[in-house]
C-alpha cells in the first residue's frame, strides 16, 4: 500500500510539472481565471443602457418637451429630432437608432382639454432582449407621465383627499439588494471556466502522453491503467481549485465585492467534487481524440451543450419543456444551484443536499464511464 501511494504521489507531481511546461495551456488557464472573469463581470451588461432614441415632435409644446425629458440616461441616450418619420425609418433600417418617439400635433391641447391622446414608439427589436427592454421602459415612462398629467388635471389637493384610493408598492429585493448584475455575471463566468477546464485539462494530459509516445512506456511499467489515469485527475483538480480560489478571492470578492454569505469550505468541497466527477468527461474525450487539437474541438462539442442546458444563459422556465427535460443530465445545472446558493444566499448543505447528491451521482456515472473507456482502450 505504501508503494501504491508513493507511485500516486510521484505521478501527481509529474503531471503538475508537465502542465507547468505547457506555456500555451498555462497562459490560457491564467487568462481564463483572472482577466476573463474581470471582463465578464465588469464589461457585460444585459440591462438597458444608453439606448439610442430619436423623436419626431409635431407639437413642440411644454408637454411634449416634458415627456421627452423623461427619456434620460442611463437608460436612454437622446440622439436628436427627426424632420419626418420617413427619415426615422431609414435611420432605423441602418441601425443608427433603437427607438423613435412620435408625438402627434395638438398633444398639449388635448391634455389641457382633457381629451384622450396617444404617442407612438417605434422600436427596433432585431436584438429582441434590448428592444423588449426599451419598449418596457418606455411604456412605464409614458404611463407615469399620463398619471402625472391626470393628477394635475384633478387639482393639487386631489391626492390628499382622505377617501382617495392609494396603492403603495413596497419591494423587498433579496440576495442582491442593489441588483448588481456584476455579481451574477462574474460567478456565472467562473462556473463556466471550471466546467471548461474540468474536461479540457485531463483530456489534454492523457493525449499529450500519447503524442509523445510515453503512455506505452508507462503501460509496460509496474503502473496500472488506473495509476496512470488517476494522478492526472488529482493534479488537474488541484490546479482548477487553485484557480477557483484565485478568482473567488482576488476578482469576485476583491474587485467586484461580491459577498460570500455561505460556508467557503462547503463551496470549495463541492467544487472539488464537481471538478473531480466532471473530469470523467475529459477521460472519455481522450479515448476518442488523436491529438490535442482534436481534444480542443471535442471539448467544445461536450461543454457547449452543458452550458446551454445549465440555466446560466436563460432561465429554465423560459425554455421549451423538452429542453427542460434534458437539463437534468447536465451536472452544471446542479452546480449552479449549489454555487449561487452558497455564495449569494448563504444556503447550507441542509438545503442543497439534493442538488449535491444528484450532481455526485451524475458525475460519478460520467467518471465511471470515462475510466471504463480508458481501461478498455489500453487493456
Secondary structure as UniProt FT lines:
FT   HELIX           2..21
FT   HELIX           23..33
FT   HELIX           35..43
FT   STRAND          51..57
FT   HELIX           62..69
FT   TURN            73..75
FT   STRAND          76..81
FT   HELIX           85..93
FT   TURN            94..95
FT   STRAND          99..103
FT   TURN            105..106
FT   HELIX           107..112
FT   TURN            113..114
FT   STRAND          119..123
FT   HELIX           128..154
FT   TURN            156..157
FT   HELIX           158..160
FT   TURN            162..163
FT   TURN            177..178
FT   HELIX           181..212
FT   HELIX           214..219
FT   HELIX           225..246
FT   HELIX           247..253
FT   TURN            254..256
FT   HELIX           264..288
FT   HELIX           292..308
FT   TURN            309..311
FT   HELIX           316..318
FT   HELIX           321..326
FT   HELIX           327..329
FT   HELIX           331..340
FT   HELIX           341..345
FT   HELIX           349..378
//
